[in-house]
Amino acid sequence: MSFKGKKFLVTGAAGFIGSQLAERLVELEAEVIGIDRMSDYYEPEIKRLNLQKLESSRQFKFVEADLNQIELVDYLTGIDGVFHQAAQAGVRASWGEEFDIYLKDNIRATQVLLENIKNLAPELPMIMASSSSVYGIPESLPMHESFRPAPYSPYGVTKLAAENLALLYGANHNLSVSALRYFTVYGPRQRPDMAFSKFLSWIDKGHPIMIYGDGSQTRDYTYVGDVVEANLAVYRNSCYGTVFNVGGGSRISLNQLLKLFEKITGKA
């Protein structure tokens, strides 16, 4: 399937993954409307830098707005699909008073978007970003989509609620929706609060790296470009009505990762 001449809405378009998904669609000669509320979870200026390449393209239009407040009718008319990447990130920050932000940005915003699609353009497919956090602490590895979700953080609870909403709207209103559960995404433009960004910053500044445990714990890391291609593959193949794990397919320990960083940077 060609993307040439198609038009898409990308929410969270100024973020780590959303901006690169939007860029890839533009490279494939599609038009993109990007929406982002430019939250201050981390420096909005970083997000503006993420948009630099996109904003030089005539195929891209950026709208700074909150999905909970914007009138979506103009942005759901005459398009071919929705890539819903907007969300409030962060596991540790989701506890306590900040939880209201997660309710608004992860659950309510998703419901608003789905309700608008249902009412304005029920033929539109929507592919949404979910998270491996919905699984919580797995009983075994590798994790499979058939595993029972059991979130271990408020963030995971909101991501699971959002994907359940999407699938419920799909089942009850015949919408074409899918959720992609991302596993620890890394790559260019990674948020400054994420592990790779922190580790490399500490190494660059000569600061000791703080880790929890003995470093033998492992994780499946996923390159951001592969996440982008997974979204496009779901659209190309019309794989709707379900969830998909999106992971790198191999695990690496924290100790191995830090040795790799030392080799790349030349700093111990």
C-alpha positions as CSV (number, residue, x, y, z in Angstrom):
1,M,0.0,0.0,0.0
2,S,1.3,3.4,-0.9
3,F,1.0,6.4,1.5
4,K,1.4,8.9,-1.3
5,G,-1.4,11.4,-1.4
6,K,-3.0,10.1,1.8
7,K,-3.6,12.4,4.8
8,F,-3.2,11.5,8.5
9,L,-3.7,12.9,11.9
10,V,-0.9,12.3,14.3
11,T,-1.5,13.2,18.0
12,G,1.5,13.8,20.2
13,A,3.3,14.9,17.1
14,A,5.9,16.9,18.9
15,G,7.0,14.0,21.0
16,F,9.8,11.5,20.8
17,I,7.9,8.9,18.8
18,G,5.1,11.1,17.3
19,S,7.5,13.5,15.6
20,Q,9.4,10.6,13.9
21,L,6.2,8.9,12.8
22,A,5.1,12.2,11.3
23,E,8.4,12.6,9.5
24,R,8.2,9.1,8.1
25,L,4.7,9.7,6.8
26,V,5.9,12.9,5.1
27,E,8.9,11.0,3.6
28,L,6.3,8.6,2.1
29,E,4.6,11.6,0.5
30,A,1.6,11.7,2.8
31,E,0.2,14.8,4.3
32,V,0.2,15.1,8.1
33,I,-1.8,17.2,10.6
34,G,0.1,17.1,13.9
35,I,-1.6,17.9,17.2
36,D,0.3,18.4,20.5
37,R,-0.5,20.3,23.6
38,M,3.2,20.9,24.3
39,S,3.0,19.8,28.0
40,D,5.7,20.9,30.4
41,Y,6.5,17.3,31.6
42,Y,9.8,18.1,30.0
43,E,11.1,21.2,28.3
44,P,8.6,22.3,25.6
45,E,11.6,23.8,23.8
46,I,12.9,20.2,23.2
47,K,9.6,19.4,21.5
48,R,9.8,22.5,19.3
49,L,13.2,21.3,18.2
50,N,11.6,17.9,17.3
51,L,9.3,19.8,14.9
52,Q,12.0,21.7,13.0
53,K,12.3,19.4,10.1
54,L,8.6,18.9,9.8
55,E,7.7,22.5,9.9
56,S,9.8,23.1,6.8
57,S,7.6,20.8,4.8
58,R,4.4,21.9,3.0
59,Q,3.0,18.4,3.7
60,F,2.8,19.1,7.5
61,K,0.5,21.3,9.5
62,F,1.0,21.7,13.2
63,V,-1.8,22.5,15.7
64,E,-0.8,23.3,19.3
65,A,-3.9,22.2,21.2
66,D,-5.3,19.9,23.9
67,L,-7.4,17.0,22.6
68,N,-9.7,17.6,25.6
69,Q,-10.5,21.1,24.4
70,I,-10.0,21.3,20.7
71,E,-12.9,21.0,18.1
72,L,-11.8,18.0,16.1
73,V,-14.3,18.2,13.3
74,D,-11.8,20.2,11.0
75,Y,-9.0,17.7,11.6
76,L,-11.0,14.5,11.1
77,T,-12.5,15.5,7.8
78,G,-10.8,14.3,4.6
79,I,-8.2,12.2,6.2
80,D,-7.3,8.5,5.9
81,G,-6.3,7.5,9.4
82,V,-5.3,8.5,12.9
83,F,-2.1,7.6,14.7
84,H,-2.8,8.4,18.4
85,Q,0.6,8.9,20.1
86,A,-0.4,11.6,22.6
87,A,-0.1,10.6,26.3
88,Q,1.4,11.7,29.6
89,A,4.4,9.5,30.0
90,G,6.3,8.5,33.2
91,V,5.8,5.6,35.6
92,R,7.2,7.2,38.8
93,A,5.5,10.5,38.2
94,S,2.0,8.9,37.9
95,W,1.7,8.4,41.7
96,G,0.0,11.0,44.0
97,E,-1.3,14.4,43.0
98,E,0.0,14.1,39.4
99,F,-2.5,11.3,38.7
100,D,-5.1,13.7,37.5
101,I,-2.9,14.6,34.6
102,Y,-2.7,11.0,33.6
103,L,-6.5,10.6,33.8
104,K,-6.9,13.6,31.5
105,D,-4.2,13.0,29.0
106,N,-4.3,9.2,28.7
107,I,-7.9,8.2,29.3
108,R,-10.1,11.2,28.8
109,A,-8.2,12.5,25.7
110,T,-8.5,9.0,24.2
111,Q,-12.2,8.8,24.9
112,V,-12.7,12.3,23.4
113,L,-10.9,11.3,20.2
114,L,-12.8,8.0,19.9
115,E,-16.1,9.8,20.4
116,N,-15.3,12.3,17.7
117,I,-14.3,9.5,15.3
118,K,-17.5,7.6,16.1
119,N,-19.6,10.7,15.4
120,L,-17.7,12.4,12.6
121,A,-15.8,9.8,10.7
122,P,-16.5,6.2,11.8
123,E,-14.7,4.8,8.7
124,L,-11.4,6.2,9.9
125,P,-8.9,3.6,11.3
126,M,-7.1,4.6,14.5
127,I,-3.8,3.1,15.7
128,M,-2.9,4.0,19.3
129,A,0.2,3.9,21.4
130,S,0.0,1.7,24.5
131,S,2.7,0.3,26.7
132,S,4.3,-2.8,28.0
133,S,3.5,-1.3,31.4
134,V,0.0,-2.8,31.1
135,Y,1.6,-6.2,31.9
136,G,3.1,-5.2,35.2
137,I,5.4,-7.9,36.6
138,P,5.2,-10.8,34.1
139,E,5.1,-14.4,35.3
140,S,7.3,-15.5,32.5
141,L,9.3,-14.2,29.5
142,P,9.0,-13.3,26.7
143,M,5.6,-11.6,27.2
144,H,2.8,-12.4,24.8
145,E,-0.4,-10.6,24.0
146,S,-2.3,-13.4,25.6
147,F,-0.9,-12.7,29.0
148,R,-3.3,-11.2,31.5
149,P,-2.6,-7.5,32.0
150,A,-1.8,-6.5,35.6
151,P,-0.4,-3.0,35.7
152,Y,2.0,-2.2,38.5
153,S,1.8,1.6,38.3
154,P,-1.0,4.2,37.9
155,Y,0.6,5.0,34.5
156,G,0.1,1.4,33.4
157,V,-3.5,1.5,34.6
158,T,-4.3,4.5,32.5
159,K,-2.7,3.0,29.4
160,L,-4.6,-0.2,29.8
161,A,-7.8,1.8,30.3
162,A,-7.1,3.8,27.1
163,E,-6.6,0.7,25.0
164,N,-9.7,-1.0,26.5
165,L,-11.7,2.1,25.6
166,A,-10.4,1.9,22.0
167,L,-11.3,-1.8,21.6
168,L,-14.7,-1.2,23.2
169,Y,-15.5,1.6,20.8
170,G,-14.3,-0.7,18.0
171,A,-16.5,-3.6,19.1
172,N,-19.6,-1.5,19.9
173,H,-19.4,1.1,17.1
174,N,-17.6,-0.9,14.4
175,L,-14.5,1.3,14.4
176,S,-11.2,0.1,13.1
177,V,-8.9,0.4,16.1
178,S,-5.7,-1.3,17.3
179,A,-3.3,-0.7,20.2
180,L,0.5,-1.2,20.1
181,R,2.2,-2.0,23.3
182,Y,5.7,-0.4,23.1
183,F,8.6,-2.0,25.0
184,T,11.2,0.6,26.3
185,V,11.7,2.6,23.1
186,Y,15.1,4.3,22.6
187,G,16.7,6.4,19.9
188,P,17.1,10.0,18.7
189,R,14.9,12.6,20.5
190,Q,14.5,10.3,23.5
191,R,12.9,12.1,26.4
192,P,15.5,13.5,29.0
193,D,13.9,11.6,31.8
194,M,14.5,8.2,30.1
195,A,17.3,5.9,31.1
196,F,19.4,6.1,28.0
197,S,19.3,9.9,28.1
198,K,20.2,10.0,31.8
199,F,23.0,7.4,31.5
200,L,24.7,9.2,28.5
201,S,24.3,12.6,30.2
202,W,26.0,11.2,33.4
203,I,28.8,9.6,31.4
204,D,29.4,12.8,29.3
205,K,29.6,14.8,32.5
206,G,31.8,12.3,34.3
207,H,29.2,11.6,37.0
208,P,28.7,8.2,38.6
209,I,25.8,6.2,37.2
210,M,23.2,5.4,39.7
211,I,21.5,2.0,39.3
212,Y,19.1,-0.1,41.3
213,G,20.2,-3.6,42.2
214,D,23.3,-5.4,40.9
215,G,22.8,-4.5,37.2
216,S,21.9,-8.1,36.2
217,Q,18.3,-7.1,35.4
218,T,17.4,-7.3,31.8
219,R,15.0,-5.5,29.5
220,D,13.9,-5.6,25.9
221,Y,14.8,-2.3,24.2
222,T,13.1,-1.2,21.0
223,Y,14.5,1.2,18.4
224,V,12.2,4.1,17.6
225,G,12.4,3.5,13.9
226,D,11.1,0.0,14.4
227,V,8.1,1.4,16.4
228,V,7.4,3.8,13.6
229,E,7.4,1.0,11.0
230,A,5.2,-1.2,13.2
231,N,2.5,1.6,13.2
232,L,2.7,1.8,9.4
233,A,2.6,-2.0,9.1
234,V,-0.7,-2.2,11.1
235,Y,-2.2,0.5,8.8
236,R,-0.9,-1.1,5.6
237,N,-2.3,-4.5,6.6
238,S,-5.6,-3.3,8.2
239,C,-4.8,-5.2,11.4
240,Y,-7.6,-3.9,13.6
241,G,-9.6,-5.0,16.6
242,T,-6.6,-6.2,18.7
243,V,-3.4,-5.4,20.5
244,F,0.2,-6.0,19.4
245,N,3.4,-6.1,21.3
246,V,6.2,-4.0,19.7
247,G,9.6,-5.0,21.0
248,G,13.2,-5.4,19.9
249,G,13.0,-9.1,20.3
250,S,16.1,-9.6,22.5
251,R,17.0,-8.7,26.0
252,I,20.1,-7.1,27.4
253,S,21.2,-6.7,31.0
254,L,21.9,-3.2,32.5
255,N,25.6,-4.2,33.0
256,Q,25.9,-5.1,29.4
257,L,24.2,-1.9,28.4
258,L,26.6,0.2,30.4
259,K,29.6,-1.6,28.9
260,L,28.2,-0.8,25.5
261,F,27.9,2.9,26.4
262,E,31.5,2.9,27.7
263,K,32.7,1.4,24.4
264,I,30.7,3.9,22.3
265,T,31.7,7.0,24.3
266,G,35.2,5.9,25.1
267,K,34.5,6.8,28.7
268,A,34.5,4.4,31.7
